[in-house]
Amino acid sequence: MYGAGVYGDEELLARRFDADRGRLRAVAYRMLGSLSEAEEAVQETWLKLHRADTGAVRNLSAWLTTVVGRVCLDMLRSRGSRRESPLEYYVPDPVVRVGDTGGTAGVPGTPGATDVADPERAAELTESVGLALLVVLETLSPAERLAFVLHDMFAVPFDELAEVVDRSPAATRQLASRARRRVRDASPGPAPDPRRGREIADAFLTAANGGDFEGLLAVLDPDVVLRADGGRLMAATSQVVRGARAVVSQALAYSRFRKAVLRVVANGEPAALSVVDGRPAALMVFTIAGDRIVALHVLADPERLATLGLTEEELSRAEP
């Protein structure tokens, strides 16, 4: 039974929750780096709302944001040794689209506090964080991650966050400050416009396909990092490769096994999906700063690739 007040009507409450669902999913995705866990957190938030007395709640959107943050914090704290992929190799779940050239992914300060009722806008908000930033967020403590995500990305005041992490507002501010420094230090720098980013990614693919060592070096930052995550079933493929020449060697080795490629956008960044027998085989996501590729994230986990949500018609567009 719901509490009395403006949110006391069950149908109205459900509509209000649906209006906030996209933003809540975006919060949970940034907190967890997992689409399935983010959806689980959103569903748990709905259950908590369903059981709560909302009569005294003046701002339901803010209340829901705090609740989903608390749910994600508990999930992060309990995750611990349950992670199957070592953190060094871990590639967060990508949000993949077929079509345009992408947007402004991975900008640490991108605000997300606006209500999101439109499904397309909700999807954009979820994918507007790049994989490189999600990888950095994985290195934060659960409390640091919550303070940074909810304050810096979703404008939740520190006094509200302090109640969630059970610290003073000043201590919570320090959590966010430490996280902000980690994110800033790991920031790859400004990305090119989406069209230019696609051109650079395509130049990499063309050079790899043609065995052009020098062509690959020309688009790679000298300190580029390649992170490959094969998950549970392809654990032998998981690795981290550092430096342009080492990455070139890996790229040329990968190219021998690639049969068809579908150019996609993952988290707003240019990406290439290798398709074998009509099924996703590997996804490579390019993080670009200036005119150089600074990071490559390769997801080769068959279990997670199967959940990308691409249709047979979209996969059939892959080209040799």
C-alpha positions as CSV (number, residue, x, y, z in Angstrom):
1,M,0.0,0.0,0.0
2,Y,1.4,3.4,-0.9
3,G,1.6,6.3,1.5
4,A,-0.8,9.2,1.2
5,G,0.0,12.3,-0.7
6,V,0.6,13.4,-4.3
7,Y,2.4,10.2,-5.2
8,G,0.0,7.9,-3.3
9,D,-2.0,6.8,-6.4
10,E,-0.5,3.6,-7.8
11,E,-1.1,4.4,-11.4
12,L,0.4,7.9,-11.0
13,L,3.4,6.5,-9.2
14,A,4.0,3.9,-12.0
15,R,3.9,6.7,-14.6
16,R,6.3,8.8,-12.6
17,F,8.7,5.9,-12.3
18,D,8.5,5.2,-16.0
19,A,9.3,8.8,-16.7
20,D,12.5,8.5,-14.6
21,R,13.4,5.0,-15.7
22,G,15.9,6.1,-18.4
23,R,17.8,8.4,-16.0
24,L,17.8,5.7,-13.3
25,R,19.3,3.2,-15.8
26,A,21.9,5.7,-16.8
27,V,22.9,6.2,-13.1
28,A,23.0,2.4,-12.5
29,Y,25.0,1.8,-15.7
30,R,27.7,4.3,-14.6
31,M,27.8,2.8,-11.1
32,L,28.0,-0.8,-12.2
33,G,29.4,-0.9,-15.8
34,S,26.9,-3.8,-16.5
35,L,23.7,-3.5,-18.4
36,S,22.1,-6.5,-16.8
37,E,23.1,-5.4,-13.3
38,A,21.9,-1.9,-14.1
39,E,18.5,-3.2,-15.0
40,E,18.5,-5.3,-11.9
41,A,19.2,-2.2,-9.8
42,V,16.4,-0.3,-11.5
43,Q,13.9,-3.1,-10.8
44,E,15.0,-3.2,-7.2
45,T,14.5,0.6,-7.0
46,W,10.9,0.1,-8.3
47,L,10.3,-2.5,-5.6
48,K,11.6,-0.2,-2.9
49,L,9.3,2.6,-4.3
50,H,6.4,0.2,-4.3
51,R,6.9,-0.6,-0.6
52,A,7.7,3.0,0.5
53,D,5.5,5.6,2.0
54,T,6.0,8.5,-0.5
55,G,3.5,10.9,1.1
56,A,6.3,13.1,2.4
57,V,8.4,12.9,-0.7
58,R,8.5,16.3,-2.4
59,N,10.9,15.5,-5.3
60,L,10.4,11.9,-6.4
61,S,13.1,12.1,-9.1
62,A,15.7,13.1,-6.5
63,W,14.4,10.4,-4.1
64,L,14.6,7.7,-6.8
65,T,18.2,8.8,-7.8
66,T,19.3,8.4,-4.2
67,V,17.6,5.0,-3.8
68,V,19.1,3.6,-7.0
69,G,22.5,4.9,-5.9
70,R,22.2,3.1,-2.6
71,V,21.1,-0.1,-4.4
72,C,24.1,0.1,-6.7
73,L,26.4,0.8,-3.7
74,D,25.3,-2.4,-2.0
75,M,25.8,-4.3,-5.3
76,L,29.3,-3.0,-5.7
77,R,30.2,-3.9,-2.1
78,S,28.9,-7.4,-2.5
79,R,30.5,-7.9,-5.9
80,G,34.0,-8.5,-4.6
81,S,35.5,-11.9,-5.6
82,R,32.4,-12.7,-7.7
83,R,33.8,-11.0,-10.7
84,E,34.9,-13.6,-13.2
85,S,37.1,-11.4,-15.3
86,P,40.2,-9.9,-13.6
87,L,39.8,-6.1,-13.4
88,E,42.9,-5.5,-15.5
89,Y,41.3,-7.2,-18.4
90,Y,37.7,-6.2,-17.8
91,V,35.8,-4.4,-20.5
92,P,32.5,-3.0,-19.3
93,D,29.2,-3.8,-21.1
94,P,29.0,-1.7,-24.3
95,V,25.8,0.0,-25.6
96,V,25.9,-0.7,-29.3
97,R,24.0,0.9,-32.2
98,V,24.2,0.6,-35.9
99,G,23.8,3.7,-37.9
100,D,25.3,7.1,-37.2
101,T,28.9,8.1,-36.3
102,G,28.4,8.6,-32.6
103,G,28.4,11.4,-30.1
104,T,30.3,12.8,-27.2
105,A,31.0,9.7,-25.2
106,G,33.1,9.6,-22.1
107,V,33.0,13.3,-21.0
108,P,33.4,13.1,-17.2
109,G,31.3,16.1,-16.4
110,T,28.3,15.3,-18.7
111,P,25.3,16.1,-16.5
112,G,22.4,13.7,-16.5
113,A,19.9,15.1,-14.0
114,T,17.2,15.9,-16.6
115,D,14.1,13.7,-16.5
116,V,14.2,11.3,-19.5
117,A,10.7,10.2,-20.7
118,D,11.7,9.8,-24.4
119,P,13.1,6.4,-25.1
120,E,15.7,7.7,-27.6
121,R,16.9,10.4,-25.2
122,A,17.1,7.8,-22.4
123,A,19.3,5.5,-24.6
124,E,21.5,8.5,-25.5
125,L,22.0,9.3,-21.8
126,T,22.9,5.7,-21.0
127,E,25.5,5.5,-23.8
128,S,27.0,9.0,-23.3
129,V,29.7,7.6,-21.1
130,G,32.6,6.0,-22.9
131,L,34.2,2.6,-22.1
132,A,37.5,4.3,-21.1
133,L,35.7,6.3,-18.4
134,L,33.9,3.2,-17.2
135,V,37.2,1.3,-16.9
136,V,38.5,4.2,-14.7
137,L,35.4,4.1,-12.6
138,E,36.0,0.4,-12.0
139,T,39.2,1.3,-10.1
140,L,37.4,3.5,-7.6
141,S,36.1,2.3,-4.3
142,P,32.3,1.8,-4.2
143,A,31.9,5.0,-2.1
144,E,34.1,7.0,-4.3
145,R,32.3,5.8,-7.4
146,L,28.9,6.8,-5.9
147,A,30.1,10.2,-4.8
148,F,31.6,11.0,-8.2
149,V,28.7,9.6,-10.3
150,L,25.9,11.0,-8.4
151,H,27.4,14.4,-7.6
152,D,29.5,15.1,-10.7
153,M,27.3,13.5,-13.3
154,F,23.8,13.8,-11.8
155,A,24.1,16.9,-9.5
156,V,23.0,15.2,-6.3
157,P,24.0,17.4,-3.3
158,F,26.7,16.1,-0.9
159,D,24.4,16.3,2.1
160,E,22.1,13.8,0.5
161,L,25.0,11.6,-0.6
162,A,26.4,11.7,2.9
163,E,23.4,9.8,4.2
164,V,23.9,7.0,1.6
165,V,27.6,6.4,2.4
166,D,27.2,7.1,6.1
167,R,29.7,9.8,6.2
168,S,29.7,13.6,6.8
169,P,29.1,15.9,3.9
170,A,32.7,17.1,4.1
171,A,34.0,13.5,4.0
172,T,31.7,12.7,1.1
173,R,33.0,15.8,-0.7
174,Q,36.5,14.4,-0.2
175,L,35.4,11.1,-1.8
176,A,34.2,12.8,-4.9
177,S,37.4,14.9,-5.0
178,R,39.7,11.9,-4.9
179,A,37.6,10.2,-7.6
180,R,37.6,13.3,-9.7
181,R,41.4,13.5,-9.6
182,R,41.6,9.8,-10.7
183,V,39.2,10.4,-13.6
184,R,41.0,13.6,-14.6
185,D,44.5,12.0,-14.5
186,A,43.2,9.1,-16.7
187,S,41.3,11.3,-19.1
188,P,42.5,10.7,-22.7
189,G,41.8,14.3,-23.7
190,P,39.2,15.8,-26.1
191,A,37.8,13.5,-28.8
192,P,37.5,14.6,-32.4
193,D,34.2,15.2,-34.0
194,P,32.3,12.0,-34.6
195,R,32.9,12.0,-38.4
196,R,36.7,12.5,-37.9
197,G,36.7,9.8,-35.3
198,R,35.0,7.4,-37.7
199,E,37.6,8.2,-40.3
200,I,40.4,7.4,-37.9
201,A,38.8,4.1,-36.9
202,D,38.3,3.2,-40.5
203,A,41.9,4.0,-41.3
204,F,42.9,1.6,-38.6
205,L,40.7,-1.2,-39.9
206,T,41.9,-0.7,-43.5
207,A,45.5,-0.8,-42.4
208,A,45.0,-3.9,-40.3
209,N,43.1,-5.6,-43.1
210,G,45.9,-4.8,-45.6
211,G,48.8,-5.7,-43.2
212,D,50.0,-2.1,-43.3
213,F,52.3,-1.9,-40.2
214,E,53.2,1.8,-40.8
215,G,49.6,2.7,-41.5
216,L,48.6,1.3,-38.2
217,L,51.4,3.2,-36.4
218,A,50.2,6.4,-38.0
219,V,46.8,6.3,-36.2
220,L,48.0,5.0,-32.9
221,D,49.1,7.0,-29.9
222,P,52.6,5.8,-28.8
223,D,51.2,4.9,-25.4
224,V,48.0,3.2,-26.7
225,V,46.5,0.5,-24.5
226,L,44.6,-2.5,-25.9
227,R,42.4,-4.3,-23.4
228,A,40.8,-7.6,-24.4
229,D,38.2,-9.4,-22.4
230,G,37.2,-12.9,-23.4
231,G,35.0,-13.6,-20.3
232,R,34.6,-17.0,-18.9
233,L,34.5,-19.0,-22.2
234,M,37.4,-17.2,-23.9
235,A,39.6,-16.5,-20.9
236,A,42.7,-17.3,-22.9
237,T,42.1,-14.3,-25.1
238,S,42.0,-11.8,-22.2
239,Q,45.0,-9.6,-22.1
240,V,46.3,-6.0,-21.8
241,V,48.8,-4.8,-24.5
242,R,50.6,-1.5,-24.1
243,G,52.5,0.6,-26.7
244,A,51.9,1.2,-30.4
245,R,54.2,-1.5,-31.8
246,A,52.8,-4.2,-29.5
247,V,49.3,-3.2,-30.4
248,V,50.0,-3.2,-34.1
249,S,51.3,-6.8,-33.8
250,Q,48.1,-7.8,-32.1
251,A,45.9,-6.0,-34.6
252,L,47.6,-7.8,-37.5
253,A,47.1,-11.1,-35.7
254,Y,43.4,-10.4,-35.1
255,S,42.9,-9.4,-38.8
256,R,43.7,-12.9,-39.9
257,F,40.6,-14.3,-38.1
258,R,38.2,-11.5,-39.0
259,K,35.8,-12.5,-41.8
260,A,33.3,-9.7,-41.9
261,V,33.0,-6.4,-40.1
262,L,30.0,-4.3,-39.2
263,R,30.8,-0.6,-38.4
264,V,28.9,0.4,-35.3
265,V,28.8,2.9,-32.5
266,A,29.5,1.8,-28.9
267,N,28.9,4.2,-26.1
268,G,29.1,7.1,-28.6
269,E,32.5,6.0,-29.9
270,P,33.4,4.4,-33.3
271,A,33.5,0.6,-33.1
272,A,33.8,-2.5,-35.3
273,L,32.0,-5.7,-34.7
274,S,33.5,-8.8,-36.2
275,V,30.7,-11.1,-37.5
276,V,31.2,-14.9,-38.1
277,D,28.4,-17.1,-39.4
278,G,25.9,-14.3,-38.7
279,R,26.9,-14.0,-35.1
280,P,29.0,-11.4,-33.2
281,A,32.5,-12.7,-32.6
282,A,34.3,-9.7,-31.2
283,L,33.7,-6.0,-30.7
284,M,36.5,-3.4,-30.9
285,V,35.8,0.0,-29.5
286,F,38.1,3.0,-30.3
287,T,38.8,5.7,-27.9
288,I,40.4,8.6,-29.8
289,A,42.0,11.9,-28.6
290,G,43.0,14.4,-31.2
291,D,44.0,12.4,-34.2
292,R,45.3,9.3,-32.5
293,I,43.7,6.2,-31.0
294,V,44.6,6.1,-27.3
295,A,42.7,3.0,-26.2
296,L,41.2,-0.1,-27.8
297,H,38.6,-2.1,-25.9
298,V,38.0,-5.6,-27.3
299,L,35.0,-7.6,-26.0
300,A,35.4,-11.2,-27.1
301,D,33.1,-12.8,-24.4
302,P,30.5,-14.9,-26.3
303,E,28.0,-14.7,-23.5
304,R,28.0,-10.9,-23.4
305,L,28.3,-10.5,-27.2
306,A,25.1,-12.5,-27.5
307,T,23.2,-9.8,-25.5
308,L,24.2,-6.8,-27.7
309,G,20.6,-6.7,-29.1
310,L,21.5,-6.4,-32.8
311,T,19.0,-7.9,-35.2
312,E,19.8,-10.5,-37.9
313,E,19.1,-7.8,-40.5
314,E,21.7,-5.5,-38.9
315,L,24.3,-8.2,-38.6
316,S,23.8,-9.1,-42.2
317,R,25.2,-5.7,-43.2
318,A,28.7,-6.8,-42.1
319,E,31.2,-6.4,-45.0
320,P,34.4,-8.4,-45.8
